[in-house]
Amino acid sequence: MSTFTQLSELNQWDEVYSQSKQIPVLVFKHSTTCPISANAFAELKRFSETPAAAGVKIAVVHVREDRAVSNHIADQLQVKHESPQAILLSDGKVLWHDSHWNITVESLQKAVEQ
């Protein structure tokens, strides 16, 4: 099972972004007050227990509590902010992103395995 790194400071994001140049990074933007986000987070947890998650760093940002980090990620990656949202990075580039009900174990596995 992959462990999650919570991003609450910009320097944590900078470190995770740098790591994406060596290993795939899956960033999950989570709204702790949204039931759709709770469902997507449950899917992310199930994904983290699959073989596809091995070797993938998973980082979570709570969009309401850590808005500055969430906005910075959207600006840096040029990906319009949504919540919930999953963004897959490799070599510092966005390979895939999706949001809301499209975040499933299957969609995450497919994105990582492409």
Protein Blocks (a to p, Z undefined) as FASTA:
>chain_A
ZZddddfbfklmmmmmmmmmmbccddddddfkbfklmmmmmmmmmmmmpmklgopacddd
dfklmmmlmmmmmmmnopacddddddddeehiafbdcehjllcfklmmmmmmZZ
